[in-house]
């Protein structure tokens, strides 16, 4: 089974370019007319993604029996439609069409307090919802700068497309394959400057499997990366989780306190990181159950245990 980073984009960027041109020329309502054929084509040809979608939705239905979500072809198709609509929201965020009035916040007072005190933060994001709305987070305060870590191999084409239309000097995309000493030093400078650093914590390390840890997620053990929590230890700054969900036609951003700063000895490291991974997996699971069709990991998330 391929690692997630080795899965090709299968025309996503091509489709995104088409959708983006329509969106910029005619707006969202006209774009919806073109959305169904594009999504239908992608859903039909992406066999691996369709299977992964059904497995994930099946796990949701088992974990929460009273949900209407099932691991059926129909729900999987709805999952892909939700993904396509999230892509449109990404376009809206990056083209400047999405403003603060379109956003609802929960837990932002604590984040703003740190920002106003000149203290940088590490935000643990995910592939649940629309992390690109972080571009609007940069408008929380006039001087705040947001730095987002992305995986170079998987996201380079997509980020290149988005950067053509981005106009915010307050948001930086930092492309990295793995978190290493050089990355940590760069990010330490940004934290000390009072900036925000966002890293997704729901995809395993591109490098060594030993840098992953297992935790229960939707009733079964899955692998999560250790890197974000090692980074938190090195940065020695407050840590929050960040989830942005589409609810009632609004982007709802949830900031939840995770830690005032990770601090543990080398002897305690393995157990402490395992505890952090489990804490994050539990939080991710909570928000996935709230909006199950908005988690966009179209690969076998539980593959390591099965091997």
C-alpha positions, -999 to +999 in steps of 0.1 A: +000+000+000+014+034-010+022+060+016-001+090+013+027+112+000+033+089-030-003+091-043-005+112-075-029+141-077-049+125-105-059+156-123-069+176-091-047+205-101-061+205-137-096+204-123-088+231-098-075+254-125-108+250-145-129+256-114-108+286-104-112+302-138-149+298-137-151+311-101-131+342-109-150+349-141-186+341-131-189+335-094-199+307-071-234+301-084-223+295-119-194+273-107-219+250-090-233+241-124-199+228-135-191+212-102-211+180-106-195+167-138-160+174-125-166+157-092-184+127-109-155+122-132-129+123-104-150+100-082-153+074-110-116+073-119-102+075-083-108+039-072-084+040-043-098+073-030-134+060-033-125+028-014-107+048+013-137+072+016-161+043+021-139+027+047-136+059+066-174+066+065-181+030+075-159+035+106-179+067+114-211+048+112-198+020+135-184+045+160-216+066+160-245+044+153-272+071+152-256+090+122-271+089+087-235+085+073-228+050+060-200+035+040-221+034+008-213+046-027-239+074-023-223+087+009-189+084-006-201+105-036-214+131-011-180+130+006-164+139-027-189+167-033-181+181+001-144+180-009-152+199-041-171+226-022-142+229+002-120+235-028-143+264-038-140+277-003-102+275-006-105+296-038-126+321-020-101+324+009-071+328-014-088+352-039-098+375-010-135+368-014-137+354+021-137+380+048-140+382+086-177+386+083-179+351+068-161+336+098-173+325+132-148+319+160-147+298+191-119+301+215-101+330+198-098+352+228-070+331+243-052+332+209-056+369+206-043+374+241-010+356+232-008+376+199-013+409+217+015+399+242+038+393+213+039+355+220+041+331+190+019+300+189+020+266+173-014+255+159-020+218+152-043+216+121-056+187+101-072+177+068-106+182+084-124+211+069-107+241+053-073+249+067-068+275+039-091+297+059-060+304+080-054+331+054-083+350+071-068+342+105-040+365+095-065+393+098-072+387+134-047+414+142-030+438+117+005+427+124+001+389+129+019+367+105+008+331+098+032+304+086+018+271+072+039+240+068+030+220+037+044+188+023+065+197-008+059+167-030+022+164-025+012+201-024+037+219-046+015+221-077-016+230-057+002+257-037+017+271-069-018+274-083-031+291-052+000+314-049-008+329-083-039+345-067-028+351-032-022+387-022-015+385+015+020+393+028+009+381+062+007+344+052+037+322+043+037+287+029+067+268+040+073+237+020+090+209+040+093+171+035+101+165+071+107+185+103+144+187+109+169+209+129+170+235+102+132+237+100+130+240+138+155+269+139+136+287+112+103+283+130+119+292+163+128+326+149+091+330+138+078+321+172+101+345+189+088+372+165+053+366+177+041+348+146+018+318+143+030+284+129+004+259+116+012+222+110-012+194+101-009+166+127-030+139+110-006+126+083+023+104+091+059+112+086+072+111+050+105+098+063+110+070+089+081+050+102+097+051+136+087+088+137+050+077+139+029+067+169-003+048+171-036+059+187-072+048+185-092+068+160-128+059+152-125+026+170-093+013+155-056+020+159-041+044+133-007+060+128-001+097+136+031+117+132+054+124+161+069+154+143+044+181+153+048+173+189+086+171+187+084+205+171+062+218+199+089+205+224+116+224+205+097+256+201+087+258+237+056+278+230+019+275+238+000+250+215-036+251+203-055+228+180-071+245+150-102+231+132-122+250+106-156+235+097-183+246+073-215+250+093-247+267+081-229+283+052-203+299+075-166+289+082-165+281+119-130+281+134-123+263+166-093+271+187-087+246+216-060+249+241-036+219+239-006+228+260+011+258+276+043+244+262+056+208+260+085+201+283+098+167+291+131+149+295+146+125+269+138+096+292+101+107+293+099+115+256+084+083+242+056+081+267+049+119+266+047+120+228+024+090+229+001+108+253+002+139+230-007+118+200-036+102+218-049+136+230-047+150+195-064+119+180-093+122+205-097+159+196-097+151+158-122+123+163-145+147+182-146+172+153-148+144+126-180+131+142-194+167+141-188+170+103-178+135+090-180+145+053-154+172+058-124+150+066-104+148+034-079+120+037-086+099+006-062+070+014-062+040+038-056+059+070-054+026+090-031+008+066-001+004+089-019-017+114-033-039+087+002-046+074 
